[in-house]
Amino acid sequence: MKKFRMYVATCIVAGGAWNAAIVLTIKSGSPGLYMLAAACICLAAISLVLADRAVHKYRRAEQEAYARFRAKIHRRRLSTH
């Protein structure tokens, strides 16, 4: 549930930054700087989510490898007795 809240908050921040940039661009008439800033914020938010998913995937793989190692040790102990 905590992760889901983080994803929702990230999407809201990215969407808000993008909308603010569009409004400022329409009002000021010069699209360059505002759109660039919004794109950077959106990319940062997306990379945060992707990095979190990658860390989660790595941790799960590490736990599975450790579980396989423990099972192997357990089988060896059983076979020697």
ZATOR-869682 format. One record per atom (N, C-alpha, C, O, CB): x, y, z; residue in three letters. Coordinates in steps of 0.1 Angstrom, whole numbers, plus 2048, in hexadecimal, padded with zeros to 3 digits. Glycine has a CB too. Layout:
REM ZATOR-869682
XYZALA;...
END
This chain:
REM ZATOR-869682
8087F4800MET;800800800MET;80980D800MET;8058177F9MET;7F780080CMET;81480C807LYS;81D818808LYS;82381B7FALYS;8248267F7LYS;828815812LYS;8278107F3LYS;82C8127E6LYS;8228187DCLYS;8258217D4LYS;8318047E0LYS;8168137DDPHE;80B8197D5PHE;8098287D7PHE;80782F7CEPHE;7FE8117D7PHE;80A82C7E4ARG;80883A7E7ARG;8148427E1ARG;81284D7DCARG;80883C7F6ARG;82083C7E1MET;82B8437DCMET;82A8457CCMET;82D84F7C7MET;83883B7DFMET;82583A7C6TYR;82283B7B7TYR;8188467B4TYR;81A84E7ABTYR;81E82E7B2TYR;80D8467BCVAL;8028507B9VAL;80885E7BCVAL;8058677B4VAL;7F684D7C3VAL;80F8607C7ALA;81586D7C9ALA;81F8717BEALA;81F87D7BBALA;81C86D7D7ALA;8278687B9THR;83086B7AFTHR;82886F7A2THR;82C87979CTHR;83985F7ACTHR;81E86879FCYS;81686C793CYS;80F879795CYS;80E88178BCYS;80B861790CYS;80A87C7A1ILE;8048897A3ILE;80E8957A1ILE;80B89F79BILE;7FD88A7B1ILE;81A8937A7VAL;82489D7A6VAL;82889F798VAL;8298AB793VAL;8318997AEVAL;82A894790ALA;82E895782ALA;82389C77AALA;8268A5772ALA;83288777CALA;81789877CGLY;80C89E775GLY;80A8AC778GLY;8078B476FGLY;7FF896778GLY;80B8B0785GLY;80A8BE789GLY;8158C6783GLY;8128D277FGLY;80B8BF798GLY;8218C2783ALA;82C8C977DALA;8298CB76EALA;82C8D6768ALA;8398C277FALA;8258C1767TRP;8228C2759TRP;8178CC756TRP;8188D474DTRP;81E8B4753TRP;80C8CB75EASN;8018D475CASN;8058E375FASN;8018EC758ASN;7F58D1765ASN;80D8E576AALA;8118F276DALA;81A8F8761ALA;81990475EALA;8198F277AALA;8228EF75CALA;82B8F4751ALA;8238F8745ALA;82690273EALA;8358E974DALA;8188F0742ILE;80F8F3736ILE;808901739ILE;808909730ILE;8058E8734ILE;803903745VAL;7FC90F748VAL;80691B747VAL;803926741VAL;7F690F756VAL;81291A74DLEU;81C92574CLEU;82092773ELEU;82293373ALEU;828921755LEU;82191D736THR;82591E728THR;81A926720THR;81D92F718THR;827911721THR;80E923723ILE;80392A71CILE;802938720ILE;800941718ILE;7F592371FILE;80493B72DLYS;803949732LYS;80F95172DLYS;80D95D729LYS;802949741LYS;81B94B72ESER;82795372BSER;82A95471CSER;82F95E717SER;83394E732SER;826949715GLY;829949706GLY;836943702GLY;8389406F6GLY;828957701GLY;83F94170CSER;84C93C708SER;84D92E70ESER;84F92C71ASER;85894570DSER;84C923706PRO;84B91670BPRO;85890F710PRO;857906718PRO;84590D700PRO;86391470CGLY;87090D70EGLY;87390971DGLY;8738FD720GLY;87A91670AGLY;874913725LEU;879910733LEU;87090873BLEU;8738FF742LEU;87D91D73ALEU;86390C73BTYR;859905743TYR;8578F773FTYR;8568EE748TYR;84C90D742TYR;8568F5732MET;8548E772DMET;8618DE731MET;85F8D2734MET;8528E771EMET;86C8E4730LEU;8798DD733LEU;8798D9742LEU;87C8CE746LEU;8858E5730LEU;8758E274AALA;8748E0759ALA;86A8D575CALA;86D8CC764ALA;8718EC761ALA;85F8D5756ALA;8548CB758ALA;8598BE753ALA;8568B475AALA;8478CF751ALA;85F8BD748ALA;8648B1743ALA;86E8AB74CALA;86E89E74EALA;86A8B2735ALA;8778B3752CYS;8818AE75BCYS;87A8A8768CYS;87E89E76DCYS;88B8B975FCYS;8708AF76DILE;8698AB779ILE;86289E776ILE;86389477EILE;85F8B577EILE;85C89D76ACYS;855890767CYS;85F885765CYS;85C87A76ACYS;84D89275ACYS;86A88775FLEU;87487D75ELEU;87A87876BLEU;87C86C76DLEU;87F881755LEU;87B882774ALA;88087E781ALA;876876789ALA;87A86C790ALA;88488B78AALA;869879788ALA;85F87178EALA;85E863789ALA;85D85A790ALA;85187878DALA;85F86277CILE;85E855775ILE;86B84D779ILE;86984177CILE;85D856766ILE;876853779SER;88284B77DSER;88284778BSER;88883D78FSER;88F85477ASER;87C84F794LEU;87A84B7A2LEU;87283E7A3LEU;8768357AALEU;8738567AALEU;86783E79CVAL;85E83279CVAL;866826796VAL;86581B79CVAL;851834794VAL;86D82878BLEU;87481C785LEU;87F81778ELEU;88280B78FLEU;879821777LEU;886821794ALA;89181D79DALA;88C8157A9ALA;89280B7ADALA;8998297A2ALA;8808197AEASP;87A8127BAASP;8768037B5ASP;8787FA7BDASP;86E8197BFASP;8718027A9ARG;86D7F57A4ARG;8797EC7A2ARG;8797E07A5ARG;8657F6797ARG;8847F279DALA;8907EA79BALA;8967E57A8ALA;89B7DA7A9ALA;89B7F3794ALA;8967EE7B2VAL;89B7EA7BFVAL;8937DF7C5VAL;8987D57CBVAL;89C7F67C9VAL;8867E07C4HIS;87D7D57C9HIS;87F7C87C2HIS;8807BD7C8HIS;86E7DA7C7HIS;8817C97B5LYS;8847BD7ADLYS;8917B67B1LYS;8927AA7B2LYS;8847C079ELYS;89C7BF7B3TYR;8A97BA7B7TYR;8A87B37C5TYR;8AE7A87C7TYR;8B37C57B8TYR;8A17B97CEARG;89F7B37DCARG;8987A67DBARG;89C79D7E2ARG;8987BD7E5ARG;88E7A57D3ARG;8877987D2ARG;89078D7CCARG;8907827D1ARG;87A79A7C9ARG;8987917C2ALA;8A17877BCALA;8AB7837C6ALA;8AF7777C7ALA;8A878D7B0ALA;8B078C7CEGLU;8BA7897D8GLU;8B47807E3GLU;8BB7767E7GLU;8BF7967DFGLU;8A87827E7GLN;8A177A7F1GLN;89F76C7ECGLN;8A17627F3GLN;8947807F6GLN;89B76B7DFGLU;89975D7D9GLU;8A67567D8GLU;8A774A7DAGLU;89375F7CBGLU;8B175D7D5ALA;8BE7567D4ALA;8C37517E1ALA;8C87467E3ALA;8C97607CEALA;8C07597ECTYR;8C47557F9TYR;8BC7497FETYR;8C1740804TYR;8C2761803TYR;8AF7497FAALA;8A673E7FEALA;8AB7317F7ALA;8AB7267FDALA;8977417FAALA;8AF7327EAARG;8B47267E3ARG;8C17217E9ARG;8C37157EBARG;8B77297D4ARG;8CA72A7EEPHE;8D67277F4PHE;8D371F801PHE;8D9715804PHE;8DF7337F7PHE;8CA725809ARG;8C671E816ARG;8C0710814ARG;8C370781BARG;8BC72781EARG;8B870F809ALA;8B2702806ALA;8BD6F8802ALA;8BC6EC806ALA;8A87037FBALA;8C76FC7FBLYS;8D26F47F7LYS;8DA6EF803LYS;8DD6E3804LYS;8DB6FB7EDLYS;8DD6F880CILE;8E46F5818ILE;8DC6EB821ILE;8E16E1826ILE;8E7701821ILE;8CF6ED821HIS;8C66E4829HIS;8C66D6823HIS;8C66CC82AHIS;8B86EA829HIS;8C56D5816ARG;8C56C880FARG;8D36C1812ARG;8D36B5814ARG;8C36CA800ARG;8DE6C8812ARG;8EB6C2815ARG;8EB6BD823ARG;8F06B2825ARG;8F66CC813ARG;8E66C482CARG;8E66C083AARG;8DD6B383CARG;8E16AA843ARG;8E06CB843ARG;8D26B3834LEU;8C96A7835LEU;8D069B82FLEU;8CE690834LEU;8BC6AA82ELEU;8D869D825SER;8DE69181ESER;8E968C826SER;8ED680824SER;8E2695810SER;8F069482ETHR;8FB68F835THR;8F7687842THR;8FF680848THR;90569A839THR;8EB689847HIS;8E7683853HIS;8DF677851HIS;8DA67085AHIS;8DF68C85CHIS;
END
